Amino acid sequence: MATVEKRGPYQYRVKIRKKGFKPVSETFLSLKQARRWAKRIETEMDDGLFFDTTEAQNTTLFEALERYSREITPQKKVASVELGRIKVWQNNNLATRSLASIRGKDLAAYRDHRLAEGKAADTIRLELAIISHLYTIARKEWGMENLVNPVSNIRLPPGSQPRDRRLEGDEEERLLQAARTSRSYLIGPVIILALETAARRTELASMEWKHINLSNRTWFLPETKNGTPRTIPLSTRAIIVLQKIKMEPARIDGQVFSVKNHSISQAFRRCCKTAKIENLRFHDLRHEATSRLFEKGLNMMEVASITGHKDLKMLRRYTHLRAEDLALKLG
């Protein structure tokens, strides 16, 4: 049963009470709108098509993000990184709004504001991806079945162009020379292993002796970014580096390196500054290593088994063969 209560000269409050459903209410600016809404909702209830929006209206984005960070984020490989992005959202004005009230235009404004701040397109896409997944979880698992995902109604900023930065000239020699004088004495071995294995920064930081077989020249990775374990063959240069580290006192926790992800990046940036090398990131070493594997004559599937790429299109993005080297092969 629907009842309409006049709240002001241009405001009408509709309440609907029907057996089997929680009471629902809504406010309108005209009596006609109020009655039309009441009729539609009662029809949906009769036809079994009605979904209560009360929870979505009473849950703020901040509260939903708190729940998401407790239930969903810990299951992800990059949980700590995502928690940082969640904090960005929780400090935004949209965090005080209810899930049901946020529209595509609100997120479009957020997108444009972040672009104006100079944020990278990929950063913004990742931030919006959290909101999109949150709405999906809320709709599928939190009982907010009729919640509309506002991210689906906006244009995402175009992805950044893939980097093609490779080591040039004597940059590798200069980089390793700077590493030898760095206060982070392990950054040199980390750089060499990155170039020899094409491993990611996180994989190198979590390297354990129990997964390394120096006799068979292999390194087993039980946990990877894409969730599939893989075994990396170790080159002679990689074996020499690991044997030198093995001679040092072993860590109690069995880790090869006593460094964390951010420490590797910081030390690498200092080495680049000392070596006067510009526009080089640690992840570019993965690009370099992957390209070298192809230049050694390995085929696509062989390289993928080492780098862990599942998508061969993505593998092509990481592979930047020098035209001059290919010209020499052509004769």
C-alpha positions as CSV (number, residue, x, y, z in Angstrom):
1,M,0.0,0.0,0.0
2,A,1.3,3.4,-1.0
3,T,0.8,6.6,1.0
4,V,1.7,10.1,-0.2
5,E,2.6,12.7,2.4
6,K,3.0,16.4,1.5
7,R,6.2,17.7,3.1
8,G,6.3,21.2,1.7
9,P,4.9,23.3,-1.1
10,Y,6.8,21.3,-3.7
11,Q,7.8,18.2,-1.9
12,Y,6.0,14.8,-1.6
13,R,7.1,11.8,0.4
14,V,5.9,8.4,-0.8
15,K,5.9,5.4,1.5
16,I,5.1,1.9,0.3
17,R,4.3,-1.0,2.6
18,K,3.7,-4.4,1.1
19,K,3.8,-7.8,2.7
20,G,7.0,-9.6,2.1
21,F,9.0,-6.4,1.5
22,K,10.7,-3.9,3.7
23,P,9.0,-0.5,3.7
24,V,10.5,1.8,1.0
25,S,10.2,5.5,0.6
26,E,11.2,8.3,-1.8
27,T,10.8,12.1,-2.1
28,F,9.6,13.9,-5.2
29,L,9.0,17.5,-6.3
30,S,5.5,16.9,-7.7
31,L,2.5,14.8,-6.8
32,K,2.4,13.4,-10.3
33,Q,6.0,12.1,-10.1
34,A,5.3,10.6,-6.7
35,R,2.2,8.7,-7.8
36,R,3.9,7.5,-11.0
37,W,6.9,6.1,-9.0
38,A,4.5,4.4,-6.5
39,K,2.6,2.7,-9.3
40,R,5.8,1.5,-10.9
41,I,7.3,0.1,-7.6
42,E,4.1,-1.7,-6.7
43,T,3.9,-3.3,-10.1
44,E,7.5,-4.4,-9.8
45,M,6.7,-5.9,-6.4
46,D,3.7,-7.8,-7.8
47,D,5.8,-9.1,-10.7
48,G,8.8,-10.1,-8.5
49,L,11.1,-7.6,-10.3
50,F,11.6,-5.2,-7.4
51,F,14.9,-4.8,-5.6
52,D,15.2,-2.7,-2.5
53,T,17.6,0.3,-3.0
54,T,17.6,1.2,0.7
55,E,21.0,-0.4,1.4
56,A,22.6,1.3,-1.6
57,Q,21.1,4.6,-0.5
58,N,22.3,4.3,3.1
59,T,25.8,3.1,2.3
60,T,28.4,5.7,1.5
61,L,31.3,5.1,-0.9
62,F,33.6,5.5,2.1
63,E,31.9,2.7,4.0
64,A,31.7,0.5,0.9
65,L,35.5,1.0,0.3
66,E,36.2,0.1,4.0
67,R,34.3,-3.2,3.5
68,Y,36.0,-3.8,0.1
69,S,39.4,-3.3,1.7
70,R,38.6,-5.9,4.4
71,E,37.0,-8.5,2.2
72,I,38.3,-8.2,-1.3
73,T,41.7,-6.4,-1.4
74,P,43.5,-8.9,0.8
75,Q,42.9,-11.6,-1.8
76,K,44.9,-9.6,-4.4
77,K,48.6,-9.9,-5.2
78,V,49.0,-6.1,-5.0
79,A,47.0,-5.6,-1.9
80,S,49.2,-2.9,-0.4
81,V,49.2,-0.9,-3.6
82,E,45.4,-1.1,-3.9
83,L,45.0,0.1,-0.3
84,G,46.9,3.2,-1.3
85,R,44.4,3.9,-4.1
86,I,41.5,3.2,-1.8
87,K,42.8,5.9,0.5
88,V,42.8,8.4,-2.4
89,W,39.1,7.7,-3.0
90,Q,38.3,7.9,0.7
91,N,39.8,11.4,0.8
92,N,37.7,12.5,-2.2
93,N,34.5,14.4,-1.8
94,L,32.6,11.6,-3.4
95,A,33.4,9.4,-0.4
96,T,30.5,11.0,1.6
97,R,28.0,10.2,-1.1
98,S,25.8,7.1,-1.1
99,L,26.5,4.4,-3.7
100,A,23.1,4.9,-5.2
101,S,23.7,8.6,-5.7
102,I,27.0,8.5,-7.7
103,R,26.5,8.9,-11.4
104,G,28.7,8.7,-14.5
105,K,29.0,12.5,-14.6
106,D,30.5,12.5,-11.1
107,L,33.2,10.0,-12.2
108,A,33.7,11.9,-15.4
109,A,34.4,15.0,-13.4
110,Y,36.8,13.0,-11.2
111,R,38.6,11.7,-14.3
112,D,39.0,15.2,-15.8
113,H,40.2,16.6,-12.5
114,R,42.9,13.9,-12.2
115,L,44.0,14.4,-15.7
116,A,44.3,18.2,-15.1
117,E,46.5,17.4,-12.1
118,G,48.9,15.6,-14.4
119,K,48.1,12.1,-13.3
120,A,49.0,9.4,-15.8
121,A,46.1,7.8,-17.8
122,D,47.0,4.4,-16.5
123,T,46.9,5.6,-12.9
124,I,43.4,7.0,-13.4
125,R,42.2,3.8,-15.1
126,L,43.4,1.7,-12.2
127,E,41.7,4.1,-9.7
128,L,38.4,3.8,-11.6
129,A,38.8,0.0,-11.9
130,I,38.6,-0.2,-8.1
131,I,35.2,1.6,-8.1
132,S,34.0,-0.5,-11.0
133,H,34.8,-3.7,-9.2
134,L,33.4,-2.4,-5.9
135,Y,30.0,-1.8,-7.6
136,T,30.1,-5.3,-9.2
137,I,30.8,-6.9,-5.8
138,A,28.1,-4.8,-4.2
139,R,25.6,-5.9,-6.9
140,K,26.5,-9.5,-6.9
141,E,27.4,-10.3,-3.3
142,W,26.2,-7.5,-1.0
143,G,22.5,-7.6,-2.0
144,M,22.4,-4.4,-4.0
145,E,21.2,-6.1,-7.2
146,N,19.8,-3.0,-8.9
147,L,22.9,-0.9,-8.3
148,V,24.1,0.7,-11.6
149,N,27.9,0.7,-12.1
150,P,28.6,4.4,-12.9
151,V,32.1,3.6,-14.4
152,S,30.4,1.8,-17.3
153,N,28.8,5.1,-18.3
154,I,32.0,7.1,-18.8
155,R,34.9,7.1,-21.2
156,L,38.1,5.8,-19.7
157,P,41.3,7.8,-20.5
158,P,43.3,6.2,-23.2
159,G,46.0,3.9,-22.0
160,S,49.6,5.2,-22.0
161,Q,51.8,4.2,-24.9
162,P,54.1,1.2,-24.0
163,R,57.6,2.2,-23.1
164,D,60.4,1.2,-25.5
165,R,63.3,2.3,-23.4
166,R,66.3,0.0,-23.6
167,L,69.9,0.3,-22.4
168,E,72.0,2.1,-24.8
169,G,75.8,2.3,-25.3
170,D,77.7,1.9,-22.1
171,E,74.7,2.5,-19.8
172,E,74.7,-1.0,-18.3
173,E,78.4,-0.7,-17.4
174,R,77.8,2.8,-15.9
175,L,74.8,1.6,-14.0
176,L,76.6,-1.4,-12.5
177,Q,79.6,0.9,-11.6
178,A,77.2,3.2,-9.8
179,A,75.7,0.2,-8.0
180,R,79.1,-0.9,-6.7
181,T,79.5,2.4,-4.9
182,S,75.9,2.5,-3.7
183,R,75.1,2.2,0.0
184,S,72.5,-0.4,-1.1
185,Y,75.2,-3.0,-1.8
186,L,72.7,-5.6,-3.1
187,I,71.3,-3.4,-5.9
188,G,74.1,-4.5,-8.3
189,P,73.2,-8.2,-8.0
190,V,69.5,-7.3,-8.2
191,I,70.1,-5.4,-11.5
192,I,72.1,-8.3,-13.0
193,L,69.5,-10.9,-12.1
194,A,66.8,-8.6,-13.5
195,L,68.7,-8.5,-16.8
196,E,69.4,-12.2,-16.8
197,T,65.9,-13.5,-15.8
198,A,63.4,-10.8,-16.9
199,A,61.9,-11.2,-13.5
200,R,59.7,-8.5,-12.0
201,R,60.8,-6.4,-9.1
202,T,58.4,-8.1,-6.7
203,E,59.6,-11.5,-7.8
204,L,63.3,-10.5,-7.1
205,A,62.4,-9.0,-3.8
206,S,60.7,-12.2,-2.6
207,M,63.4,-14.6,-4.0
208,E,64.1,-17.5,-1.6
209,W,67.0,-20.0,-1.5
210,K,64.7,-23.0,-1.2
211,H,63.4,-22.3,-4.6
212,I,66.8,-22.0,-6.3
213,N,68.6,-25.1,-7.6
214,L,72.1,-24.0,-8.5
215,S,73.0,-27.5,-9.8
216,N,70.0,-27.6,-12.3
217,R,70.4,-23.8,-12.9
218,T,66.7,-23.1,-12.2
219,W,64.7,-20.7,-10.0
220,F,61.1,-21.8,-9.1
221,L,58.5,-19.0,-8.5
222,P,55.5,-20.4,-6.6
223,E,53.7,-17.1,-6.7
224,T,53.6,-14.7,-9.6
225,K,51.6,-11.7,-10.8
226,N,49.3,-13.7,-13.0
227,G,48.8,-16.4,-10.4
228,T,50.6,-19.2,-12.4
229,P,53.9,-20.6,-11.0
230,R,56.8,-20.8,-13.3
231,T,60.4,-22.0,-13.4
232,I,63.1,-19.7,-14.8
233,P,66.3,-21.1,-16.3
234,L,69.4,-19.4,-14.9
235,S,72.2,-18.2,-17.1
236,T,75.9,-18.6,-16.3
237,R,76.0,-14.9,-15.3
238,A,73.0,-15.3,-13.0
239,I,74.6,-18.4,-11.4
240,I,77.9,-16.6,-10.6
241,V,75.9,-13.7,-8.9
242,L,73.9,-16.2,-6.8
243,Q,77.0,-18.2,-5.8
244,K,78.7,-15.0,-4.6
245,I,75.6,-14.1,-2.5
246,K,75.5,-17.7,-1.2
247,M,79.0,-17.2,0.3
248,E,77.6,-14.5,2.6
249,P,75.9,-15.3,6.0
250,A,72.5,-16.7,5.3
251,R,69.4,-14.8,6.3
252,I,67.2,-16.5,8.9
253,D,64.1,-16.2,6.8
254,G,65.7,-17.8,3.8
255,Q,65.4,-14.7,1.6
256,V,68.1,-14.1,-1.0
257,F,67.9,-10.3,-0.7
258,S,67.2,-8.1,2.4
259,V,65.3,-5.6,0.3
260,K,61.7,-4.6,-0.3
261,N,60.0,-3.5,-3.5
262,H,60.2,0.3,-2.8
263,S,63.8,-0.1,-1.6
264,I,64.8,-1.6,-5.0
265,S,63.2,1.3,-6.8
266,Q,64.8,3.9,-4.6
267,A,68.3,2.4,-4.9
268,F,67.9,2.1,-8.6
269,R,67.0,5.7,-9.0
270,R,70.1,6.7,-7.0
271,C,72.2,4.6,-9.3
272,C,70.8,6.2,-12.4
273,K,71.4,9.6,-10.9
274,T,75.0,8.7,-10.1
275,A,75.6,7.2,-13.6
276,K,73.9,10.2,-15.2
277,I,71.3,8.0,-16.9
278,E,68.0,9.6,-17.6
279,N,64.5,8.2,-18.2
280,L,65.3,4.7,-17.1
281,R,63.0,2.8,-14.7
282,F,63.7,-0.5,-13.0
283,H,60.8,-2.1,-14.9
284,D,62.6,-1.2,-18.1
285,L,65.2,-3.9,-17.2
286,R,62.4,-6.5,-17.8
287,H,61.8,-4.9,-21.3
288,E,65.6,-5.1,-21.9
289,A,65.9,-8.7,-20.7
290,T,62.9,-9.9,-22.7
291,S,64.3,-8.3,-25.9
292,R,67.7,-9.9,-25.3
293,L,66.0,-13.3,-25.1
294,F,64.5,-12.8,-28.5
295,E,67.8,-11.6,-29.8
296,K,69.4,-14.8,-28.6
297,G,67.1,-16.7,-30.9
298,L,64.4,-17.9,-28.5
299,N,60.9,-18.2,-30.0
300,M,57.8,-16.7,-28.6
301,M,56.7,-19.6,-26.5
302,E,60.2,-20.1,-25.0
303,V,60.3,-16.5,-24.0
304,A,56.8,-16.6,-22.5
305,S,57.8,-19.6,-20.4
306,I,60.6,-17.5,-18.9
307,T,58.9,-14.2,-18.5
308,G,55.5,-15.6,-17.5
309,H,53.4,-13.7,-20.0
310,K,50.1,-15.4,-20.8
311,D,49.0,-12.9,-23.4
312,L,51.3,-13.0,-26.4
313,K,50.0,-9.5,-27.4
314,M,51.3,-8.2,-24.1
315,L,54.6,-10.0,-24.7
316,R,55.0,-8.1,-28.0
317,R,54.6,-4.9,-26.1
318,Y,57.6,-5.8,-23.8
319,T,59.7,-6.8,-26.8
320,H,61.5,-4.0,-28.6
321,L,64.0,-5.4,-31.1
322,R,66.6,-3.0,-32.5
323,A,66.1,-2.4,-36.2
324,E,69.8,-2.2,-36.7
325,D,70.3,-5.7,-35.1
326,L,67.5,-7.1,-37.4
327,A,69.2,-5.5,-40.4
328,L,72.4,-7.4,-39.6
329,K,70.5,-10.6,-39.6
330,L,69.0,-9.8,-43.0
331,G,72.5,-9.4,-44.5
